[in-house]
């Protein structure tokens, strides 16, 4: 018998993918240069040259059997040792290879962590706006999502609403900084306050509450903004990381989970993550790209292009009359819709071939996400279309 829940997930793509596919169809109809597609968070900046150079050298000089063969289920030990060394040198977190589990990108990291720590009847707390797939990853464990409404002043943590969201059912809390879709970075002061609240909740309810830090955009920050490393503030932290954005390798699906070395139930939760990876079929992340990582740790694709794109788009939209906050990181602008129904606004934007993502699925109705990981030329050419759209609302 077909599982109807899974059939429904397969038949209905995410709203982001729906708009992206609409854009593909329009490109065929009117030409790619006439479509201003801001739907998908697909890096437009090439990977650092060292990535290709290292891959070529590995393919030419390494034994193909060892290069393409299985690694151990949690990942190659040498690769994990290199990552631990880098994290300790960069963030002073005291990581060991045995704290790391290599994964098939951030989605696998999140799925494995949630499957390891949340189950039927429990809740996972998220802060709006949040990446819509958090709901899918959570609900497949049998747990449910508890949404903390957005603080629309800065899109950081809404602490007033957090108190009402935590309960004896809380298994985990997810944070995403820099944030998709707002680009907001959670400040150190907010991380410290969150850690204090969660520690008090652990004591009150008598069980561990895991803080899952979803960090694929960690290095994509501008204007000397710092992203706190969460394990230094809260012991029961699981860091989900992907090289998709930092190295512009989204299709290669390579990342890891770091279990905080100071986690109270460290060995048990690490084993549970390994077991979840096994149950989900995620063991042995792609071996070639595991072995690439020691050659590229600490490298980041050229951020100057993303910063230029951000500044051009922000200034253009602001001067047209739209309301938005300048993001500190990632490659998204989160703009207030000039009408209450953001879906209707996005449909009207299509008249100008502007493809934007309504904020409803991010739990922020009335906003739209604009991914500026596109060519700078597309942004420049799109600004007159945004200006014409703004005039329809007398902005």
C-alpha positions as CSV (number, residue, x, y, z in Angstrom):
1,X,0.0,0.0,0.0
2,X,1.3,3.4,-0.9
3,X,2.0,5.8,2.0
4,X,-0.3,8.7,1.3
5,X,1.8,11.2,3.3
6,X,4.9,10.4,1.1
7,X,2.8,10.5,-2.1
8,X,1.6,14.0,-1.2
9,X,5.1,15.2,-0.6
10,X,6.2,13.8,-3.9
11,X,3.3,15.2,-5.9
12,X,3.5,18.7,-4.4
13,X,6.9,20.5,-4.8
14,X,7.9,23.2,-2.4
15,X,6.7,26.7,-3.4
16,X,10.3,27.6,-4.2
17,X,10.7,24.7,-6.6
18,X,7.3,25.5,-8.2
19,X,8.4,29.0,-9.0
20,X,11.7,27.8,-10.2
21,X,10.1,25.4,-12.6
22,X,7.7,28.2,-13.8
23,X,10.9,30.2,-14.5
24,X,12.3,27.3,-16.6
25,X,9.2,27.3,-18.7
26,X,9.3,31.1,-19.2
27,X,12.9,31.0,-20.2
28,X,12.1,28.6,-23.0
29,X,9.2,30.8,-24.1
30,X,10.7,34.3,-24.0
31,X,14.5,33.8,-23.5
32,X,16.5,33.6,-20.3
33,X,17.6,37.2,-20.6
34,X,14.0,38.3,-20.2
35,X,13.2,36.4,-17.0
36,X,14.2,37.8,-13.6
37,X,14.3,34.6,-11.5
38,X,15.0,35.3,-7.9
39,X,13.5,32.0,-6.6
40,X,16.2,29.5,-5.8
41,X,19.1,29.8,-3.4
42,X,21.6,28.3,-6.0
43,X,25.0,29.9,-5.7
44,X,26.0,31.9,-8.7
45,X,29.6,32.5,-7.7
46,X,32.0,29.8,-8.9
47,X,33.8,27.5,-6.5
48,X,37.3,28.6,-5.5
49,X,39.9,27.6,-8.1
50,X,41.5,25.4,-5.5
51,X,38.5,23.1,-5.5
52,X,38.8,22.2,-9.2
53,X,42.6,22.0,-8.9
54,X,42.4,19.6,-5.9
55,X,39.8,17.4,-7.6
56,X,42.0,17.1,-10.7
57,X,45.1,16.3,-8.7
58,X,43.2,13.7,-6.7
59,X,41.8,12.0,-9.8
60,X,45.2,11.9,-11.5
61,X,47.3,10.9,-8.5
62,X,45.1,8.8,-6.2
63,X,44.2,5.1,-6.5
64,X,40.7,5.0,-7.9
65,X,39.6,2.2,-5.6
66,X,40.4,4.0,-2.4
67,X,39.3,7.4,-3.8
68,X,35.8,6.1,-4.8
69,X,35.4,3.3,-2.3
70,X,33.3,3.3,0.8
71,X,34.5,5.2,3.8
72,X,33.4,4.2,7.3
73,X,29.8,4.9,8.0
74,X,30.3,8.1,10.0
75,X,32.9,9.3,7.4
76,X,36.6,9.0,6.7
77,X,38.5,9.3,9.9
78,X,41.3,11.5,8.3
79,X,38.7,13.9,6.9
80,X,37.0,14.2,10.3
81,X,40.3,14.8,12.0
82,X,41.0,17.6,9.5
83,X,37.7,19.2,10.1
84,X,38.1,19.0,13.9
85,X,41.5,20.6,13.6
86,X,40.1,23.4,11.5
87,X,37.2,24.0,13.9
88,X,39.5,24.1,16.9
89,X,41.9,26.5,15.2
90,X,39.1,28.8,14.0
91,X,36.6,28.6,16.8
92,X,38.4,26.9,19.7
93,X,35.6,24.4,20.3
94,X,37.6,21.4,21.5
95,X,36.3,19.1,18.7
96,X,37.5,15.6,18.1
97,X,37.0,13.3,15.1
98,X,34.6,11.3,17.1
99,X,32.3,14.4,17.5
100,X,31.8,14.5,13.7
101,X,29.5,12.6,11.4
102,X,29.8,13.3,7.7
103,X,26.5,13.8,5.8
104,X,24.9,14.1,2.4
105,X,24.6,17.9,2.8
106,X,22.7,20.0,5.4
107,X,19.3,18.3,4.7
108,X,20.8,14.9,5.8
109,X,22.4,16.6,8.8
110,X,19.1,18.0,9.9
111,X,17.1,14.8,9.2
112,X,19.6,12.7,11.1
113,X,19.7,15.0,14.1
114,X,15.9,15.4,14.3
115,X,15.4,11.6,13.9
116,X,17.9,11.1,16.7
117,X,16.4,13.4,19.3
118,X,12.7,13.9,18.5
119,X,9.8,11.4,18.3
120,X,6.1,11.0,18.4
121,X,4.4,13.3,20.8
122,X,7.3,15.7,21.1
123,X,7.8,19.1,19.7
124,X,10.6,21.0,17.8
125,X,10.6,24.7,18.2
126,X,11.5,26.9,15.2
127,X,11.7,30.7,14.8
128,X,9.8,32.4,12.0
129,X,10.9,33.0,9.3
130,X,12.4,29.5,8.8
131,X,13.3,27.2,5.9
132,X,10.1,25.3,5.0
133,X,11.7,21.9,4.9
134,X,12.1,22.0,8.6
135,X,8.5,21.0,8.8
136,X,9.1,18.0,6.5
137,X,12.2,16.9,8.4
138,X,10.4,17.2,11.8
139,X,7.1,15.6,10.9
140,X,8.7,12.5,9.4
141,X,10.1,11.7,12.9
142,X,6.5,11.8,14.3
143,X,7.2,15.0,16.2
144,X,5.4,18.3,15.5
145,X,6.6,21.8,14.8
146,X,6.1,24.6,17.3
147,X,6.5,27.9,15.6
148,X,7.6,31.1,17.4
149,X,6.2,34.1,15.5
150,X,8.7,36.4,13.9
151,X,10.1,39.5,15.5
152,X,9.6,41.8,12.5
153,X,11.8,44.5,13.8
154,X,15.0,42.6,13.2
155,X,14.1,39.0,12.5
156,X,16.1,37.8,15.4
157,X,14.7,35.7,18.2
158,X,11.3,36.6,19.6
159,X,12.0,36.0,23.2
160,X,8.6,37.0,24.5
161,X,6.9,34.3,22.4
162,X,9.7,31.7,23.1
163,X,8.6,31.4,26.7
164,X,5.1,30.2,25.6
165,X,6.6,27.7,23.0
166,X,8.8,25.8,25.4
167,X,7.2,22.9,27.4
168,X,7.8,19.4,28.7
169,X,7.3,18.3,25.1
170,X,10.2,20.3,23.7
171,X,12.8,18.0,22.3
172,X,14.8,20.4,20.2
173,X,15.1,24.0,19.1
174,X,16.4,24.9,15.6
175,X,18.2,28.2,14.8
176,X,19.5,29.3,11.4
177,X,22.1,32.1,11.3
178,X,22.6,33.7,8.9
179,X,19.0,33.1,8.2
180,X,17.2,31.8,5.2
181,X,15.1,33.8,4.2
182,X,15.8,37.1,6.1
183,X,19.6,37.2,6.0
184,X,19.6,38.1,9.7
185,X,22.5,37.0,12.0
186,X,21.7,36.1,15.6
187,X,23.8,38.3,17.8
188,X,26.1,37.0,20.6
189,X,23.8,38.6,23.2
190,X,20.8,36.8,21.8
191,X,22.7,33.4,21.8
192,X,23.7,33.9,25.4
193,X,20.1,34.7,26.4
194,X,18.8,31.7,24.4
195,X,21.3,29.4,26.1
196,X,20.2,30.7,29.5
197,X,16.6,30.1,28.7
198,X,17.2,26.6,27.4
199,X,19.4,25.6,30.3
200,X,16.6,26.7,32.7
201,X,14.1,24.7,30.6
202,X,16.3,21.6,30.8
203,X,16.4,21.9,34.6
204,X,12.6,22.6,34.8
205,X,11.5,19.7,32.6
206,X,14.2,17.3,33.6
207,X,15.4,16.3,30.2
208,X,17.9,17.5,27.6
209,X,16.7,20.0,25.0
210,X,19.0,20.1,22.0
211,X,19.8,23.3,20.2
212,X,20.3,22.4,16.5
213,X,22.3,25.1,14.7
214,X,21.6,25.0,10.9
215,X,24.7,26.8,9.5
216,X,25.1,26.4,5.7
217,X,25.5,30.2,5.4
218,X,28.0,30.7,8.3
219,X,30.7,32.3,6.1
220,X,28.3,34.4,4.0
221,X,28.4,37.5,6.1
222,X,29.1,41.1,5.2
223,X,30.4,44.3,6.9
224,X,32.5,42.5,9.5
225,X,29.5,40.8,11.1
226,X,30.4,38.0,13.4
227,X,28.5,34.7,13.7
228,X,28.8,33.2,17.2
229,X,29.8,29.5,17.4
230,X,27.0,28.1,19.4
231,X,28.7,25.2,21.1
232,X,30.7,27.7,23.1
233,X,27.5,29.0,24.7
234,X,25.2,26.0,25.1
235,X,26.5,22.4,25.8
236,X,23.6,20.5,24.2
237,X,24.3,21.8,20.7
238,X,24.3,19.9,17.4
239,X,25.8,21.9,14.5
240,X,24.5,21.0,11.0
241,X,26.9,22.3,8.4
242,X,27.1,22.1,4.6
243,X,29.8,23.2,2.1
244,X,27.1,24.0,-0.4
245,X,27.2,27.7,0.0
246,X,30.7,28.4,1.3
247,X,32.4,26.5,-1.6
248,X,29.5,26.8,-4.1
249,X,29.0,23.1,-4.3
250,X,25.3,22.6,-3.6
251,X,24.9,19.7,-6.0
252,X,27.7,17.7,-4.4
253,X,25.7,17.3,-1.2
254,X,28.5,17.2,1.4
255,X,28.3,18.4,5.0
256,X,28.6,17.2,8.6
257,X,27.1,17.1,12.0
258,X,29.2,18.3,15.0
259,X,28.0,17.0,18.4
260,X,29.2,19.5,21.0
261,X,32.1,17.9,22.9
262,X,30.4,19.0,26.1
263,X,26.9,17.6,25.4
264,X,25.5,15.9,28.5
265,X,24.6,12.7,26.6
266,X,27.4,13.0,24.1
267,X,28.1,9.4,23.3
268,X,24.4,8.4,23.2
269,X,23.3,11.2,21.0
270,X,26.3,10.6,18.6
271,X,25.3,7.0,18.4
272,X,21.6,8.0,17.8
273,X,22.7,10.3,14.9
274,X,24.7,7.4,13.4
275,X,21.7,5.2,13.8
276,X,19.4,7.7,12.2
277,X,21.8,8.0,9.3
278,X,21.7,4.3,8.9
279,X,17.9,4.1,9.1
280,X,17.5,6.9,6.6
281,X,20.1,5.4,4.2
282,X,22.6,8.2,4.6
283,X,25.7,6.2,5.6
284,X,29.0,7.0,3.8
285,X,28.6,10.5,2.4
286,X,30.1,10.9,-1.1
287,X,33.7,9.7,-0.6
288,X,35.3,11.9,-3.4
289,X,34.0,15.1,-1.9
290,X,34.7,14.0,1.7
291,X,38.4,13.6,0.6
292,X,38.3,17.0,-1.1
293,X,37.5,18.9,2.1
294,X,41.0,18.8,3.8
295,X,42.3,20.7,0.7
296,X,39.7,23.4,1.0
297,X,38.8,24.0,4.6
298,X,38.5,27.7,5.4
299,X,38.1,28.7,1.8
300,X,35.1,30.7,0.7
301,X,33.8,31.6,-2.7
302,X,34.1,35.3,-3.7
303,X,31.8,37.2,-1.4
304,X,32.4,40.5,-3.2
305,X,29.8,39.6,-5.9
306,X,27.1,38.7,-3.3
307,X,27.8,41.9,-1.4
308,X,27.6,44.0,-4.6
309,X,24.3,42.2,-5.5
310,X,22.9,42.8,-2.1
311,X,23.8,46.5,-2.1
312,X,22.5,47.1,-5.7
313,X,19.2,45.3,-5.0
314,X,18.7,46.9,-1.6
315,X,19.3,50.4,-2.8
316,X,17.2,49.8,-5.9
317,X,14.2,48.4,-4.0
318,X,14.4,51.0,-1.3
319,X,14.5,53.9,-3.8
320,X,11.5,52.4,-5.5
321,X,9.6,52.6,-2.2
322,X,9.6,49.0,-1.0
323,X,10.1,48.2,2.7
324,X,12.9,45.9,3.7
325,X,15.8,45.4,6.1
326,X,19.3,45.2,4.8
327,X,20.5,41.6,5.5
328,X,23.8,40.9,7.3
329,X,24.4,37.5,5.7
330,X,23.3,34.7,3.3
331,X,22.1,35.8,-0.1
332,X,18.4,36.7,0.4
333,X,16.4,39.9,0.9
334,X,13.2,39.6,2.8
335,X,10.9,42.3,1.6
336,X,7.5,43.5,3.0
337,X,4.8,42.9,0.4
338,X,2.9,46.2,-0.4
339,X,-0.3,44.2,-0.1
340,X,-1.3,41.9,2.7
341,X,-1.5,38.8,0.4
342,X,2.1,38.2,-0.6
343,X,1.0,35.4,-3.0
344,X,-1.1,37.9,-4.9
345,X,1.8,40.3,-5.0
346,X,4.1,37.6,-6.4
347,X,1.5,36.8,-9.1
348,X,1.4,40.5,-10.1
349,X,5.2,40.6,-10.2
350,X,5.1,37.9,-12.8
351,X,3.6,40.4,-15.2
352,X,7.1,42.0,-15.2
353,X,8.8,38.6,-15.3
354,X,9.9,39.0,-11.7
355,X,9.8,35.6,-9.9
356,X,9.7,36.1,-6.1
357,X,8.8,33.6,-3.3
358,X,5.9,34.5,-1.0
359,X,6.8,34.3,2.7
360,X,3.8,32.2,3.8
361,X,5.7,28.9,3.7
362,X,8.4,30.6,5.8
363,X,5.7,31.3,8.4
364,X,5.9,35.0,7.5
365,X,2.8,36.0,5.5
366,X,3.0,39.4,4.0
367,X,6.7,39.1,3.0
368,X,8.5,37.9,-0.1
369,X,12.0,36.3,-0.4
370,X,14.3,37.5,-3.1
371,X,17.4,35.4,-3.7
372,X,20.2,37.6,-5.0
373,X,22.6,34.8,-5.8
374,X,22.2,35.6,-9.5
375,X,24.3,37.5,-11.9
376,X,24.9,41.2,-11.2
377,X,23.7,41.9,-14.7
378,X,20.3,40.3,-13.9
379,X,19.9,42.5,-10.9
380,X,20.7,45.7,-12.9
381,X,18.3,44.7,-15.6
382,X,15.6,43.9,-13.1
383,X,15.5,47.2,-11.3
384,X,13.3,49.0,-13.9
385,X,10.8,46.1,-13.6
386,X,10.8,46.5,-9.8
387,X,10.3,50.2,-10.2
388,X,7.3,49.6,-12.6
389,X,5.8,47.1,-10.1
390,X,6.2,49.7,-7.3
391,X,4.3,52.3,-9.3
392,X,1.3,49.9,-9.4
393,X,1.1,50.3,-5.6
394,X,1.8,54.0,-5.7
395,X,5.0,53.5,-3.6
